[in-house]
Amino acid sequence: MFSGDSVRAGEVQKFEALAARWWDVSGPMKPLHMMNPVRAGWVLERIRRRYGSVEGVRVLDVGCGAGLLSEALAKAGCAVTGVDAASEVVEVARRHAGEAGVAVDYRVGTAEAIFLGGERFEVVTALEVIEHVAEPAAFVGTLAGLLEPAGVVFLSTINRTRRSYVTAKVGAEYVLRLLPVGTHEWKQFVTPVELGAMCRAAGLRLADVAGLEFSAGRFVVGRDTGVNYIAVAEAGGSKVLSADDAD
């Protein structure tokens, strides 16, 4: 069932504070800058497989931030709409896209609001977002509801393991200072098994899961999902959200 906004006010404030340095490759978003080429490539490859081309494929990038993924997909030829609840971050995204000459339809808002507005997309992305939302299962249900028939959802997040606590939480925030302290809450991390269950409940089929491994100073796609991972889920089940489910 649709259950309202997934937004957590504290999370919005946290990322608003980072808006001015979002596109600084050596700043607080450095890990995302390092990860973005490989995750964008993974998404684009699977869009090509499904639709034969990325040109003109309509993508909704949920939790777009200042547009790292949105711009990469738009440059490749997708028709991208980016939505984020953090207004200052979206303003940075608009300004950067304008300066770069990249066409992205950026909006301040939520996935739930777009769902209730009746728009549907061939592809929905929510990368590094689910660990920050209020109700992850309901959020996945909303993403499913935003899809056209036979559409696909891409999600990436951090696995809730001992290793992720050491590396993605303590290591990244307290030891290496790659991220501001408090960026993540380990208990909010989602395991692939949990994500698969959320997808099934939303009428989606989890079609592929891959690890985003940090190796030799860069991120690569691999089989190790013990810390970061990315997944794609396909529409087609019987429980995909409809507007009639909203309350």
DRENNUGU-322437 format. One line per field, with one value per residue: chain; x, z, y of N, C-alpha, C in turn; residue in three letters. Coordinates in steps of 0.001 Angstrom, whole numbers, plus 500000, padded with zeros to 6 digits. Example, Ala and Ser with C-alpha at 12.3 -4.5 7.8 and 13.67 -1.06 7.14 Angstrom:
% residues 2
chaine: c(A / A)
nx: c(513190 / 512850)
nz: c(507800 / 507080)
ny: c(494310 / 497750)
cax: c(512300 / 513670)
caz: c(507800 / 507140)
cay: c(495500 / 498940)
cx: c(513200 / 512900)
cz: c(507800 / 507870)
cy: c(496700 / 500030)
residu: c(ALA / SER)
END
This chain:
% residues 247
chaine: c(A / A / A / A / A / A / A / A / A / A / A / A / A / A / A / A / A / A / A / A / A / A / A / A / A / A / A / A / A / A / A / A / A / A / A / A / A / A / A / A / A / A / A / A / A / A / A / A / A / A / A / A / A / A / A / A / A / A / A / A / A / A / A / A / A / A / A / A / A / A / A / A / A / A / A / A / A / A / A / A / A / A / A / A / A / A / A / A / A / A / A / A / A / A / A / A / A / A / A / A / A / A / A / A / A / A / A / A / A / A / A / A / A / A / A / A / A / A / A / A / A / A / A / A / A / A / A / A / A / A / A / A / A / A / A / A / A / A / A / A / A / A / A / A / A / A / A / A / A / A / A / A / A / A / A / A / A / A / A / A / A / A / A / A / A / A / A / A / A / A / A / A / A / A / A / A / A / A / A / A / A / A / A / A / A / A / A / A / A / A / A / A / A / A / A / A / A / A / A / A / A / A / A / A / A / A / A / A / A / A / A / A / A / A / A / A / A / A / A / A / A / A / A / A / A / A / A / A / A / A / A / A / A / A / A / A / A / A / A / A / A / A / A / A / A / A / A)
nx: c(500839 / 500388 / 502015 / 502575 / 505028 / 508439 / 510468 / 512913 / 513261 / 515638 / 517586 / 517359 / 518223 / 520842 / 522021 / 521507 / 523357 / 525645 / 525469 / 526846 / 529345 / 528999 / 529759 / 532462 / 535204 / 537056 / 535869 / 533317 / 531654 / 533296 / 533511 / 531149 / 531637 / 533761 / 532505 / 530476 / 530961 / 531181 / 528796 / 526898 / 527583 / 526896 / 524123 / 523381 / 524205 / 522379 / 519967 / 520274 / 520267 / 517642 / 516001 / 517187 / 518456 / 519706 / 518824 / 516560 / 515124 / 513001 / 513782 / 513446 / 515172 / 515395 / 515904 / 518023 / 520040 / 522681 / 522968 / 524811 / 524448 / 522191 / 523102 / 525050 / 523502 / 521842 / 523704 / 524383 / 522163 / 519628 / 516305 / 515991 / 514494 / 515016 / 514550 / 514435 / 514215 / 515624 / 515932 / 518029 / 520076 / 519011 / 518943 / 521676 / 522140 / 520632 / 521994 / 524566 / 524037 / 523096 / 525393 / 526987 / 525659 / 523775 / 520743 / 518412 / 515474 / 514951 / 513472 / 512084 / 510971 / 509180 / 509295 / 506826 / 505041 / 505295 / 504371 / 501654 / 500921 / 500610 / 502527 / 504561 / 507364 / 509895 / 512222 / 513340 / 515521 / 517225 / 519720 / 521917 / 520022 / 517913 / 518786 / 518417 / 515747 / 512426 / 510617 / 511608 / 510452 / 507920 / 508826 / 510099 / 507817 / 506572 / 508430 / 508083 / 505459 / 505817 / 506659 / 506288 / 504471 / 506456 / 508724 / 511860 / 513617 / 516384 / 518527 / 520913 / 522927 / 524086 / 525216 / 524129 / 526359 / 529011 / 531417 / 530704 / 530082 / 532571 / 534047 / 532403 / 531104 / 532589 / 535255 / 535088 / 533906 / 535052 / 537774 / 539163 / 537936 / 536429 / 533779 / 531370 / 531013 / 528332 / 526948 / 525872 / 523680 / 524236 / 522323 / 520319 / 521093 / 520581 / 520117 / 520857 / 519038 / 516884 / 516208 / 515409 / 513080 / 511493 / 511186 / 509751 / 507360 / 506435 / 505742 / 507813 / 510564 / 513633 / 516262 / 519017 / 522014 / 524878 / 528187 / 529706 / 532829 / 535699 / 538771 / 542230 / 542300 / 540005 / 536513 / 534948 / 532852 / 531782 / 531563 / 531347 / 529227 / 529366 / 529736 / 529160 / 526519 / 524706 / 521574 / 519061 / 515630 / 512720 / 509550 / 506269 / 505021 / 502130 / 501483 / 502114 / 502050 / 499166 / 497415 / 495008 / 495609 / 496546 / 496430)
nz: c(500000 / 499327 / 501308 / 501879 / 502158 / 501797 / 502818 / 505180 / 507404 / 508723 / 507141 / 504753 / 505569 / 506215 / 503723 / 502379 / 503565 / 502282 / 499747 / 498324 / 497795 / 496278 / 493656 / 493832 / 493245 / 495054 / 497423 / 500009 / 498649 / 497297 / 497307 / 495863 / 493409 / 492589 / 492362 / 490526 / 487599 / 487125 / 488141 / 486620 / 484095 / 484380 / 484684 / 482211 / 480371 / 480871 / 480306 / 477544 / 476787 / 477363 / 475926 / 473489 / 472829 / 474395 / 473738 / 474167 / 476069 / 478796 / 481936 / 485441 / 487960 / 491173 / 494216 / 493312 / 494058 / 493463 / 490862 / 489724 / 488662 / 487066 / 485121 / 483835 / 482654 / 481022 / 479276 / 477864 / 476339 / 477377 / 478348 / 480954 / 484119 / 487147 / 490630 / 493886 / 497398 / 498575 / 498287 / 497916 / 496997 / 494583 / 493209 / 492849 / 491148 / 488879 / 488115 / 487551 / 485454 / 483540 / 483061 / 481997 / 479731 / 479618 / 479292 / 481694 / 483445 / 486278 / 489490 / 492553 / 495050 / 495753 / 495228 / 495746 / 495323 / 492567 / 491688 / 492510 / 490828 / 488459 / 486503 / 484585 / 483985 / 481863 / 483019 / 486364 / 488685 / 491780 / 493413 / 496034 / 497932 / 499283 / 501824 / 503239 / 503544 / 505056 / 505172 / 503880 / 502478 / 501646 / 500072 / 497956 / 496885 / 495905 / 493928 / 492171 / 491393 / 489854 / 487414 / 483912 / 482210 / 482060 / 482733 / 484388 / 487521 / 489082 / 491792 / 494228 / 497096 / 500505 / 501953 / 504955 / 506874 / 508963 / 507845 / 506283 / 508263 / 509396 / 507188 / 505478 / 507307 / 509897 / 508871 / 506493 / 507480 / 509982 / 510079 / 507487 / 506679 / 504389 / 504090 / 505583 / 509134 / 510359 / 508024 / 507285 / 508703 / 510173 / 510847 / 509097 / 506693 / 503948 / 503257 / 500454 / 500427 / 501910 / 500243 / 497971 / 498953 / 499453 / 496843 / 495660 / 497130 / 496095 / 493567 / 491805 / 490064 / 491166 / 489153 / 488724 / 490576 / 491631 / 492956 / 494034 / 494051 / 495788 / 494496 / 494037 / 494200 / 492874 / 491942 / 490927 / 489080 / 490513 / 492086 / 494796 / 497208 / 499737 / 500827 / 499168 / 496749 / 493651 / 491972 / 489734 / 489065 / 487669 / 486317 / 486377 / 488088 / 490163 / 492086 / 491711 / 492531 / 492245 / 491421 / 492753 / 495119 / 496856 / 499940)
ny: c(498793 / 502269 / 504636 / 507291 / 509994 / 509059 / 510459 / 511462 / 513991 / 514762 / 513566 / 514984 / 517532 / 516909 / 516369 / 518732 / 520379 / 519652 / 520559 / 522657 / 521612 / 519378 / 518699 / 518738 / 516928 / 516097 / 516487 / 516049 / 514273 / 512596 / 509663 / 508995 / 510201 / 508607 / 506173 / 506582 / 506399 / 503578 / 502545 / 503946 / 502997 / 500291 / 500472 / 501674 / 499723 / 497675 / 498923 / 499211 / 496510 / 495875 / 497656 / 497998 / 500330 / 503311 / 505739 / 508277 / 506847 / 506971 / 508071 / 508109 / 509555 / 508974 / 510637 / 512189 / 513901 / 516193 / 515508 / 513607 / 510942 / 511448 / 513299 / 511732 / 509700 / 511238 / 512394 / 510147 / 509771 / 509246 / 510306 / 512209 / 512631 / 514164 / 513854 / 515231 / 515736 / 517739 / 521014 / 522904 / 521317 / 520405 / 522817 / 523238 / 521091 / 521851 / 524167 / 523186 / 521371 / 523165 / 524699 / 522731 / 522106 / 520058 / 518352 / 517964 / 517269 / 518649 / 518366 / 519539 / 517531 / 514466 / 510883 / 509798 / 511910 / 512296 / 509840 / 510007 / 512015 / 510755 / 510197 / 507961 / 505786 / 504354 / 503477 / 503482 / 504873 / 504549 / 505204 / 504649 / 505470 / 504104 / 503418 / 505687 / 506328 / 506570 / 504380 / 501617 / 499347 / 500283 / 502349 / 500975 / 499857 / 502169 / 502930 / 500784 / 501285 / 503523 / 502677 / 502017 / 499361 / 496448 / 497825 / 498792 / 498824 / 500290 / 499859 / 500832 / 500201 / 499791 / 496862 / 495257 / 494269 / 492905 / 493639 / 495849 / 497646 / 498119 / 499106 / 500850 / 502453 / 502994 / 503078 / 504734 / 507086 / 507795 / 507031 / 507243 / 509548 / 509965 / 510490 / 512718 / 512547 / 510657 / 510354 / 507878 / 505389 / 502426 / 500485 / 501030 / 500014 / 497750 / 494356 / 492136 / 489995 / 490996 / 493137 / 491733 / 490512 / 492754 / 493665 / 491534 / 491697 / 494038 / 493376 / 493051 / 491517 / 490526 / 490778 / 490843 / 491079 / 492761 / 493194 / 496248 / 496773 / 497933 / 498314 / 498411 / 501214 / 502056 / 501742 / 498730 / 496470 / 493468 / 490195 / 490325 / 491210 / 492144 / 494675 / 497271 / 497227 / 496747 / 496594 / 495272 / 495300 / 493851 / 494824 / 493307 / 491608 / 490749 / 492600 / 495240 / 498650 / 500703 / 503741 / 503639 / 502452 / 504343 / 506078)
cax: c(500000 / 501066 / 501938 / 503033 / 506407 / 509545 / 511512 / 513253 / 513688 / 517034 / 518423 / 517341 / 519090 / 522212 / 522528 / 521487 / 524602 / 526728 / 525099 / 527820 / 530555 / 528584 / 530502 / 533891 / 535632 / 537884 / 535086 / 532609 / 531026 / 534349 / 533177 / 530143 / 532315 / 534556 / 531597 / 529470 / 531166 / 530922 / 527370 / 526188 / 527840 / 526110 / 522728 / 523224 / 524331 / 521131 / 518939 / 520487 / 519823 / 516175 / 515301 / 517921 / 519184 / 519378 / 518364 / 515170 / 514493 / 512585 / 514318 / 513233 / 516248 / 514834 / 516996 / 519062 / 521089 / 523083 / 522877 / 525912 / 523905 / 521277 / 523876 / 525702 / 522488 / 521396 / 524773 / 524360 / 521014 / 518350 / 515494 / 516071 / 513873 / 515621 / 513747 / 515044 / 513494 / 516517 / 515811 / 519327 / 520831 / 518437 / 519396 / 523048 / 522016 / 520173 / 523060 / 525660 / 523576 / 523057 / 526773 / 527546 / 524853 / 523105 / 519305 / 517775 / 514305 / 515102 / 512313 / 512102 / 509796 / 509360 / 508791 / 505404 / 504293 / 505279 / 503452 / 500280 / 500668 / 500250 / 503604 / 505177 / 508648 / 510441 / 513288 / 513444 / 516754 / 517316 / 521038 / 522351 / 518871 / 517020 / 519283 / 518108 / 514311 / 511719 / 510024 / 512202 / 509548 / 506931 / 509561 / 510238 / 506490 / 506352 / 509262 / 507411 / 504280 / 506231 / 507083 / 505404 / 504527 / 507736 / 509821 / 512874 / 514090 / 517764 / 518814 / 522195 / 522915 / 525147 / 524787 / 524262 / 527263 / 530080 / 532435 / 530247 / 530191 / 533980 / 534572 / 531530 / 530700 / 533716 / 536404 / 534856 / 533512 / 535867 / 539200 / 539652 / 537255 / 535927 / 532415 / 531118 / 530528 / 526879 / 526328 / 525120 / 523302 / 524446 / 521083 / 519459 / 521576 / 519635 / 520783 / 520244 / 517875 / 515790 / 515805 / 514654 / 511747 / 510752 / 510837 / 508664 / 506132 / 505997 / 505444 / 509009 / 511466 / 515036 / 516823 / 520479 / 522675 / 526338 / 528923 / 530531 / 534009 / 536785 / 539982 / 543341 / 542000 / 538825 / 535391 / 534714 / 531739 / 532247 / 530607 / 531347 / 528174 / 529474 / 529679 / 528290 / 525986 / 523734 / 520605 / 518011 / 514399 / 511818 / 508119 / 505544 / 504300 / 500706 / 501242 / 502635 / 501183 / 498360 / 496946 / 493878 / 496098 / 496966 / 495514)
caz: c(500000 / 499348 / 502697 / 502071 / 501849 / 502340 / 503214 / 506576 / 507418 / 509120 / 506006 / 503820 / 506124 / 506137 / 502360 / 502037 / 504055 / 501381 / 498388 / 497656 / 497433 / 495700 / 492429 / 494138 / 493162 / 496227 / 498579 / 500779 / 497757 / 496548 / 497025 / 494804 / 492153 / 492228 / 492073 / 489521 / 486246 / 487016 / 488354 / 485440 / 483010 / 484642 / 484380 / 480771 / 479669 / 481024 / 479539 / 476139 / 476624 / 477462 / 474949 / 472244 / 472784 / 475513 / 473175 / 474409 / 477133 / 479864 / 483230 / 486635 / 488929 / 492481 / 495114 / 492317 / 494575 / 492557 / 489474 / 489174 / 487803 / 486085 / 484011 / 483093 / 481835 / 479997 / 478278 / 477050 / 475445 / 478051 / 478695 / 482403 / 485116 / 488456 / 491721 / 495203 / 498363 / 499060 / 497284 / 497629 / 496201 / 493236 / 492576 / 492394 / 489994 / 487728 / 487699 / 486945 / 484159 / 482618 / 482696 / 481208 / 478530 / 479693 / 479510 / 482700 / 484058 / 487734 / 490278 / 494004 / 495425 / 496184 / 494348 / 496022 / 494661 / 491127 / 491518 / 492623 / 489658 / 487331 / 485531 / 484616 / 483296 / 481440 / 483967 / 487601 / 489421 / 493156 / 493806 / 497343 / 498473 / 500143 / 503204 / 503852 / 503549 / 506288 / 505081 / 502662 / 501720 / 500999 / 499053 / 496802 / 496293 / 495129 / 492728 / 491268 / 490869 / 488905 / 486174 / 482862 / 482094 / 481602 / 483091 / 485297 / 488619 / 489506 / 493143 / 494815 / 498517 / 501281 / 502652 / 506416 / 507309 / 509847 / 507023 / 505888 / 509446 / 509545 / 506043 / 504973 / 508403 / 510712 / 508041 / 505580 / 508166 / 511141 / 509887 / 506257 / 506498 / 503027 / 504202 / 506866 / 510207 / 510443 / 506706 / 507244 / 509902 / 509802 / 511000 / 507947 / 505513 / 503477 / 502677 / 499192 / 500710 / 502278 / 499047 / 497128 / 499540 / 499200 / 495419 / 495423 / 497707 / 495229 / 492235 / 490988 / 490099 / 491245 / 488004 / 488749 / 491679 / 491481 / 493937 / 493640 / 494858 / 495740 / 494227 / 493427 / 494160 / 492083 / 492053 / 489800 / 489264 / 490824 / 492740 / 496240 / 497618 / 501184 / 501241 / 498224 / 495651 / 492750 / 491557 / 488813 / 489248 / 486531 / 486582 / 485779 / 489083 / 490316 / 493182 / 491459 / 493072 / 491351 / 492082 / 493597 / 496408 / 497682 / 501012)
cay: c(500000 / 503552 / 505087 / 508655 / 510332 / 508273 / 511396 / 511720 / 515396 / 514845 / 513188 / 516108 / 518568 / 516415 / 516505 / 520152 / 520956 / 519259 / 520969 / 523515 / 520869 / 518097 / 518420 / 518773 / 515520 / 515799 / 516895 / 515036 / 513311 / 511898 / 508259 / 508904 / 510522 / 507440 / 505065 / 506895 / 505857 / 502148 / 502259 / 504446 / 502049 / 499082 / 500816 / 501906 / 498437 / 496914 / 499625 / 498827 / 495123 / 495770 / 498487 / 498042 / 501588 / 504190 / 507010 / 508637 / 506056 / 507881 / 507643 / 508920 / 509356 / 509325 / 510971 / 512486 / 514751 / 517270 / 515079 / 512816 / 509888 / 512044 / 513857 / 510644 / 509031 / 512190 / 512515 / 508935 / 509825 / 509028 / 511475 / 512043 / 513487 / 513943 / 514401 / 515160 / 516556 / 518787 / 522076 / 523513 / 520352 / 520442 / 524057 / 522971 / 520198 / 522644 / 525074 / 522410 / 520864 / 524292 / 525050 / 521636 / 521929 / 518755 / 518532 / 517126 / 517905 / 518509 / 518789 / 519402 / 516762 / 513082 / 509831 / 509614 / 512983 / 512020 / 508708 / 510489 / 512853 / 509891 / 509963 / 506631 / 505813 / 503067 / 503134 / 504259 / 504618 / 505059 / 504728 / 505159 / 506200 / 503326 / 503403 / 506977 / 506600 / 506236 / 503045 / 501044 / 498474 / 501145 / 503084 / 500082 / 499773 / 503384 / 502834 / 499850 / 501954 / 504559 / 502041 / 501543 / 497904 / 495896 / 498713 / 498260 / 499657 / 500080 / 500315 / 500461 / 500514 / 499164 / 495653 / 495337 / 493209 / 493376 / 494275 / 497180 / 498508 / 498479 / 499864 / 501911 / 503329 / 503440 / 503404 / 505857 / 508312 / 508142 / 506784 / 507855 / 510830 / 510089 / 510998 / 513380 / 511677 / 510639 / 510196 / 506631 / 504646 / 501029 / 499712 / 501325 / 499302 / 496721 / 493192 / 491709 / 489141 / 491903 / 493870 / 490808 / 490339 / 493999 / 493689 / 490563 / 492242 / 495139 / 492876 / 493113 / 490366 / 490931 / 490074 / 490780 / 491787 / 492733 / 493967 / 497390 / 496497 / 498908 / 497544 / 499172 / 502636 / 502408 / 500821 / 497831 / 495538 / 492126 / 489294 / 490549 / 492148 / 492279 / 496083 / 497984 / 496421 / 497365 / 495582 / 495655 / 494536 / 494000 / 494826 / 492198 / 490850 / 491082 / 493520 / 496583 / 499694 / 501535 / 504955 / 503300 / 501974 / 505465 / 506469)
cx: c(500871 / 500896 / 502506 / 504515 / 507406 / 510607 / 511655 / 513883 / 515160 / 517983 / 518483 / 518290 / 520561 / 522805 / 522440 / 522816 / 525785 / 526549 / 526219 / 529049 / 530239 / 529423 / 532013 / 534399 / 536516 / 537149 / 534362 / 531887 / 532050 / 534014 / 532136 / 530751 / 533134 / 533674 / 530737 / 529743 / 530816 / 529442 / 526540 / 526373 / 527019 / 524641 / 522520 / 523315 / 523030 / 519946 / 519051 / 519986 / 518296 / 515473 / 516018 / 518777 / 518845 / 518755 / 516874 / 514464 / 514222 / 512961 / 513908 / 514331 / 515771 / 515976 / 518227 / 520218 / 521402 / 523330 / 524004 / 525405 / 523026 / 522036 / 524526 / 524711 / 522006 / 522442 / 524793 / 523163 / 519672 / 517633 / 515253 / 515275 / 514529 / 514778 / 514478 / 514296 / 514321 / 516605 / 517160 / 520184 / 520321 / 518858 / 520833 / 523020 / 521615 / 521291 / 524187 / 525259 / 523541 / 524438 / 527395 / 526788 / 524159 / 521640 / 518778 / 516613 / 514382 / 513889 / 512594 / 510836 / 510156 / 508841 / 507287 / 504559 / 504215 / 504347 / 501995 / 499911 / 500412 / 501341 / 504201 / 506390 / 509081 / 511492 / 513185 / 514748 / 516651 / 518625 / 521506 / 521240 / 518128 / 517478 / 518981 / 516609 / 513649 / 511192 / 510511 / 511242 / 508493 / 507578 / 509732 / 508887 / 506160 / 507161 / 508620 / 506203 / 504588 / 506611 / 505939 / 505445 / 505852 / 508916 / 510781 / 513268 / 515534 / 517935 / 520257 / 522191 / 524094 / 524558 / 525016 / 525062 / 528286 / 531129 / 531995 / 530298 / 531622 / 534439 / 533704 / 531088 / 531921 / 534880 / 536208 / 534593 / 534499 / 537372 / 539730 / 539048 / 536829 / 534524 / 532269 / 530581 / 529012 / 526178 / 525425 / 524773 / 523344 / 523158 / 520124 / 519919 / 520662 / 520415 / 520138 / 519018 / 516668 / 515286 / 514991 / 513234 / 510893 / 510302 / 509679 / 507336 / 505560 / 505672 / 506602 / 509803 / 512895 / 515813 / 518332 / 520993 / 524169 / 526970 / 529612 / 531748 / 535054 / 538095 / 541003 / 542984 / 540813 / 537726 / 535251 / 533493 / 532298 / 531165 / 530463 / 530335 / 528236 / 529453 / 528714 / 527761 / 524948 / 522842 / 519635 / 516823 / 513428 / 510367 / 507481 / 504797 / 502889 / 500444 / 501790 / 501592 / 500405 / 497859 / 495772 / 494303 / 496453 / 495930 / 496002)
cz: c(500000 / 500725 / 502922 / 501812 / 502543 / 502966 / 504733 / 506641 / 507768 / 507999 / 504984 / 504302 / 506007 / 504748 / 501848 / 502437 / 503139 / 499976 / 497665 / 497173 / 496731 / 494490 / 492606 / 494214 / 494331 / 497526 / 499248 / 499924 / 496903 / 496300 / 495924 / 493450 / 491673 / 491764 / 490836 / 488130 / 486123 / 487234 / 487179 / 484263 / 483144 / 484291 / 482874 / 479979 / 479728 / 480379 / 478058 / 475881 / 476553 / 476315 / 473608 / 472078 / 474046 / 475032 / 473425 / 475471 / 478319 / 481229 / 484307 / 487630 / 490275 / 493475 / 494316 / 492877 / 493598 / 491146 / 488901 / 488215 / 486709 / 484880 / 483177 / 482171 / 480712 / 478901 / 477343 / 476111 / 476082 / 478263 / 480198 / 483154 / 486450 / 489537 / 493042 / 496122 / 498856 / 498029 / 496933 / 496760 / 494755 / 492505 / 492072 / 491148 / 488742 / 487198 / 486994 / 485577 / 483118 / 482132 / 481794 / 479904 / 478462 / 480044 / 480500 / 483290 / 485568 / 488458 / 491765 / 494399 / 495830 / 495123 / 494518 / 495330 / 493159 / 490830 / 491534 / 491457 / 488394 / 486313 / 485710 / 483688 / 482897 / 482426 / 485172 / 488278 / 490808 / 493727 / 495069 / 498003 / 499524 / 501593 / 503939 / 503993 / 504828 / 506288 / 503803 / 501838 / 500978 / 499871 / 497790 / 496108 / 495447 / 493839 / 491700 / 490614 / 489849 / 487543 / 485182 / 482853 / 481477 / 481874 / 484079 / 486331 / 488920 / 490909 / 493487 / 496257 / 499186 / 502051 / 504160 / 506930 / 508280 / 509043 / 506597 / 507061 / 509597 / 508431 / 505671 / 506053 / 509146 / 509847 / 507218 / 506318 / 509245 / 510906 / 508666 / 505988 / 505052 / 502996 / 505524 / 507891 / 510304 / 509115 / 506671 / 508640 / 509541 / 509867 / 509846 / 506673 / 505208 / 502849 / 501337 / 499397 / 501067 / 501069 / 498114 / 497631 / 499314 / 497743 / 495124 / 495948 / 496846 / 493819 / 491277 / 491108 / 490106 / 490222 / 488062 / 489921 / 491481 / 492585 / 493294 / 494556 / 494688 / 495634 / 493527 / 493218 / 493321 / 492317 / 490771 / 490119 / 489505 / 491505 / 494233 / 496611 / 499115 / 501694 / 500311 / 497160 / 494874 / 492200 / 490539 / 489021 / 488132 / 486979 / 485953 / 486773 / 489256 / 491353 / 492948 / 491828 / 491980 / 492129 / 493010 / 494971 / 497358 / 498749 / 501717)
cy: c(501252 / 504173 / 506484 / 508832 / 509418 / 509155 / 511471 / 513106 / 515548 / 514507 / 514318 / 517196 / 518180 / 516651 / 517935 / 520805 / 520662 / 519816 / 521696 / 522752 / 519554 / 517719 / 518559 / 517334 / 515122 / 516121 / 515743 / 513991 / 512556 / 510426 / 508094 / 509223 / 509323 / 506289 / 505316 / 506331 / 504384 / 501841 / 502779 / 503508 / 500783 / 499313 / 500947 / 500609 / 497657 / 497613 / 499254 / 497412 / 495050 / 496487 / 498607 / 499280 / 502368 / 505488 / 507219 / 507825 / 506981 / 507309 / 508635 / 508573 / 509887 / 509542 / 511344 / 513287 / 515864 / 516770 / 514260 / 511739 / 510482 / 512574 / 512763 / 509946 / 509952 / 512350 / 511311 / 508886 / 509589 / 510364 / 511420 / 513099 / 513153 / 514589 / 514200 / 516112 / 517735 / 519906 / 522705 / 522604 / 520352 / 521704 / 523913 / 522092 / 520977 / 523538 / 524316 / 521881 / 521980 / 524678 / 523991 / 521411 / 520581 / 518981 / 517498 / 517919 / 517681 / 519076 / 518622 / 518663 / 515356 / 512118 / 509667 / 510670 / 512750 / 510847 / 509185 / 511403 / 512068 / 509645 / 508568 / 506642 / 504410 / 502555 / 504056 / 503874 / 505230 / 504524 / 505440 / 505980 / 505390 / 503296 / 504707 / 507237 / 506087 / 504805 / 502371 / 500187 / 499289 / 501941 / 502239 / 499923 / 500992 / 503366 / 501908 / 500502 / 503027 / 503996 / 501870 / 500016 / 497468 / 496826 / 498066 / 499312 / 499284 / 500655 / 499959 / 500916 / 499817 / 497994 / 495827 / 494127 / 493786 / 494133 / 495677 / 498150 / 499012 / 499406 / 501064 / 502886 / 503855 / 503899 / 504661 / 507165 / 508753 / 508006 / 507531 / 509226 / 511053 / 510672 / 511739 / 512385 / 511803 / 510499 / 508973 / 506126 / 503166 / 500214 / 499948 / 500623 / 498123 / 495571 / 492838 / 490824 / 490000 / 492672 / 492988 / 490614 / 491584 / 494074 / 492737 / 491087 / 493361 / 494685 / 492954 / 491817 / 490877 / 490118 / 489929 / 491603 / 491658 / 493563 / 495154 / 497350 / 497593 / 498147 / 498425 / 500635 / 503036 / 501374 / 500008 / 496977 / 494146 / 491312 / 489548 / 491626 / 492449 / 493702 / 496830 / 497034 / 497210 / 496267 / 496168 / 494726 / 494872 / 493992 / 493601 / 491350 / 491368 / 492149 / 494910 / 497625 / 500410 / 502735 / 504685 / 502829 / 503119 / 505743 / 507719)
residu: c(MET / PHE / SER / GLY / ASP / SER / VAL / ARG / ALA / GLY / GLU / VAL / GLN / LYS / PHE / GLU / ALA / LEU / ALA / ALA / ARG / TRP / TRP / ASP / VAL / SER / GLY / PRO / MET / LYS / PRO / LEU / HIS / MET / MET / ASN / PRO / VAL / ARG / ALA / GLY / TRP / VAL / LEU / GLU / ARG / ILE / ARG / ARG / ARG / TYR / GLY / SER / VAL / GLU / GLY / VAL / ARG / VAL / LEU / ASP / VAL / GLY / CYS / GLY / ALA / GLY / LEU / LEU / SER / GLU / ALA / LEU / ALA / LYS / ALA / GLY / CYS / ALA / VAL / THR / GLY / VAL / ASP / ALA / ALA / SER / GLU / VAL / VAL / GLU / VAL / ALA / ARG / ARG / HIS / ALA / GLY / GLU / ALA / GLY / VAL / ALA / VAL / ASP / TYR / ARG / VAL / GLY / THR / ALA / GLU / ALA / ILE / PHE / LEU / GLY / GLY / GLU / ARG / PHE / GLU / VAL / VAL / THR / ALA / LEU / GLU / VAL / ILE / GLU / HIS / VAL / ALA / GLU / PRO / ALA / ALA / PHE / VAL / GLY / THR / LEU / ALA / GLY / LEU / LEU / GLU / PRO / ALA / GLY / VAL / VAL / PHE / LEU / SER / THR / ILE / ASN / ARG / THR / ARG / ARG / SER / TYR / VAL / THR / ALA / LYS / VAL / GLY / ALA / GLU / TYR / VAL / LEU / ARG / LEU / LEU / PRO / VAL / GLY / THR / HIS / GLU / TRP / LYS / GLN / PHE / VAL / THR / PRO / VAL / GLU / LEU / GLY / ALA / MET / CYS / ARG / ALA / ALA / GLY / LEU / ARG / LEU / ALA / ASP / VAL / ALA / GLY / LEU / GLU / PHE / SER / ALA / GLY / ARG / PHE / VAL / VAL / GLY / ARG / ASP / THR / GLY / VAL / ASN / TYR / ILE / ALA / VAL / ALA / GLU / ALA / GLY / GLY / SER / LYS / VAL / LEU / SER / ALA / ASP / ASP / ALA / ASP)
END
